[in-house]
Amino acid sequence: SNDTGVSILGVNYYRSLGNMGNLSTPPANTLTVNGKRLTEFIAEPTDTYTENGVQVPAFRPGQVKISATELKKFSLKGCKQIGGALDASNLTRLEELDVRQTSISDVSIPETNVLKT
């Protein structure tokens, strides 16, 4: 397989990584979002390719795990291939969570002053 893992060195010094939605991540991989200062994570695909006659985004990890507890904005909008449950219960600073146009069926969020469960 030509797929390899991706690590972003120095991620603890970034507040945002920009839109990661066109980064190629196959379903066999788990995306772990971490970073001590990361306040925004966006993965909204703009490019798709054809796989078995179906348009799919390149960004389609099998699982998503979030450990960046300073996140205020988290978006996977348009990542149709991502499904199952998303645990965001440790994101006590979260203000915006967007999982529209995904296959995510269950989201756990914390009760905060901004978000109510």
Number of C-alpha atoms within 10 A of each C-alpha: 3 3 10 10 10 10 8 9 7 8 16 13 11 13 16 16 14 10 16 15 23 16 16 16 20 18 15 11 15 15 19 14 15 18 21 15 16 21 19 20 24 18 20 21 21 14 13 13 11 10 9 7 7 9 12 18 24 21 27 27 19 16 17 19 13 19 15 21 20 19 28 17 18 20 18 25 18 21 25 19 20 23 18 14 14 18 15 21 15 17 22 18 18 24 14 13 19 14 20 13 14 16 15 17 11 11 13 13 18 17 15 13 10 11 14 8 8
